[in-house]
Amino acid sequence: MHIVVCAKQVPNPEAAFSMFRIDEEAKRMVPAPGLQLVMSPFDEQAVEAALRIREHHADARTTVLTLGPDSARNAIKHGLAMGADEGVLLCDAAFEDADSYTTAHALVAAIRKLGRCDLVLTGRQAADWDAGVVGAGVGELLGLPVITFAKDVHVEDTTVRIERVLDDGTEIMEAAMPALVTVSNELGAARTPNLRETMRAARKPVTVWKAADLGLAADEVGAAGARRVVERLFVPVKNNRCEFIAGSPEEQAAGLAQRLRAAKLI
Amino acid sequence: MPKREIEGDWVMGWPDRKRPVLVAGKDSQGRVINGRAPITELEGLITPTDAYYVVNQLEVPEPIHPDDWILTIGGEVERPIELSLKDLQKLPGRTVRAVTECAGNDAGFFDYLMKGGGKPSRINQQDMQKRAAQREQNAVPSTEEISNESTTTCAMSAGEFTGVPLAEVLKKAGLKAGAVSVRMEGFDRGQPDLAVQYRSVGRSDFKLVDPGVINYEKGLPVEKALHPDTLLAWSMNGEYLLHVHGAPVRAIVPGWSGNWWVKWLQKIEVLKHMPECYYQKHYFVYGNAPDDPNKEMITAMGVRCIIVDPLDEDSPLERGSHKIRGLAWSGMGAITRVEVSLDEGKSWREAHLEEPRERWLWVRWSYLWEANEPGHYRVMARATDETGRVQPQIPWNYQRKHFDGIVPADVTIV
């Protein structure tokens, strides 16, 4: 069984909010110096899901697939240190400024090039843009059944069985493999790489493919092939208004209740 | 119980051990404003700079470019002078290796040894981020909140500092006869964080003196100021000081607790009297109660000895040979002896002291314990320094400063 985990490197979401800056003119985020880049935590949980499957299926092989700059190699290394078997980095100037569509398009070309793939796992969304589109896009372009927001992933023979998170509970779903599953944080904490696995990971292969290696023309990937247009990128302004309610404690309580009701908060 | 699995990380592109990191609190700009050293995870004598503990009484100031920095020396001197960093570096330099320890380090053990109850931990430390947030909001915790908080541990580190003896600078300016103290002022400025002081006392149901906005300052007695190892340092652990550690120049006052090691120096003033600095008249004092009329400023640390292995958290241990390891240091001189007790202090056995044994640096010690009998053990260790002081030296005081008691490691052998 071959499991491909699509993982993205993102600015550390644990970093202070003030470390993030927006260049409104260029419509892009400006990374602060020293801001750590990490594997998106939802993707880390997708790797975890793959490794849990492997614990019950000795023949399972896990590939971590990433599209990004050369620094994204570290995200792959993290996945390999967790226990994945091999990594593929899609790194090419032509991939820069990709949108969800061109990212999915490149990932699909890579998955096809990898050969047989029984299960594709992704995080429910990347922790930087939070769009949550690429995973479903990869499934659509590959023509696979897509199940989102998994908190538990089990493989039985040729079927993948998912416990899926809903607003008010969970549901159990099954799909014939190959299939694509997006993994949610309810899966639980991802394992921490230990030194032995990290050192072993140094010997695991990381393959780097450019657009041409995937048979993709420069104008169908990255910014050139993008279908999404960013109209405006900005940090919303938060306005705080403070009102002191005068009167006796009873009047203050009544006034507070009225205002909360007017604001439809109660 | 087996030791925790060693974590791995990618360091400079190579697979390696995950590096011990500072347990830090950051301000809303993501800047570290406090931190505790991962003392139980470190090997050797020198604490890596990025794992060195951080404590600040006032707000961390905006950095000053080294080329724009000027140190003013005035007061009771023949020739008031101003020195740039380059001027300072032309004077005869000196390197000192010393322990820096926050005066309030391990304060919670005072209560633990006197009254029992919850034992502070050196690995499950305080929530530094919560403290950083409280600091930004100037929030004063209630007595109840304070009593539910864990107290400070791991506010100690050791480093190598290079600079120039303060005595050389005073010599250049010409120290007048009759000088009593040397006031050192930093360019960190702000209103004292009252929550820190309430925490040190363990309650907040009394009124503190609020001096308003001040610069951090300490008045060093002239004898200590003239000690050749008291430095104005620009370098730490082989590189220029980091801003968070007091760049461009900070004071190094070996043997005395961290509050004397004034960071971000900008002014030195020689006085004929002891100045009434807030941080030696109202805080960082020995006394019996907040209203004690006979408070005394704290100076040299006591005699310290801590066990870093095994920790309570390592228990239970399997029968067999175990190496008990730790660190010992003193505010008055080199450590000459460490003893270990396995029977709650009834008998003491000599531990091995590793070289080097420097005057201001801590020493690593060890004792090979053949633990063949199952049961619960209170492993204790105590140190003696070259002046003959045996711990503990410092009695309980209401701000709980300079704890140097004997803290047992509670271990079960199975």
Interface residues (C-beta under 8 A of the other chain):
Chain A: A15 A16 F17 S18 M19 A32 N74 K77 H78 A81 T192 P193 N194 L195 R196 E197 T198 M199 A201 A202
Chain B: E5 I6 E7 G8 D9 W10 W14 P15 D16 R17 K18 K26 D27 S28 Q29 G30
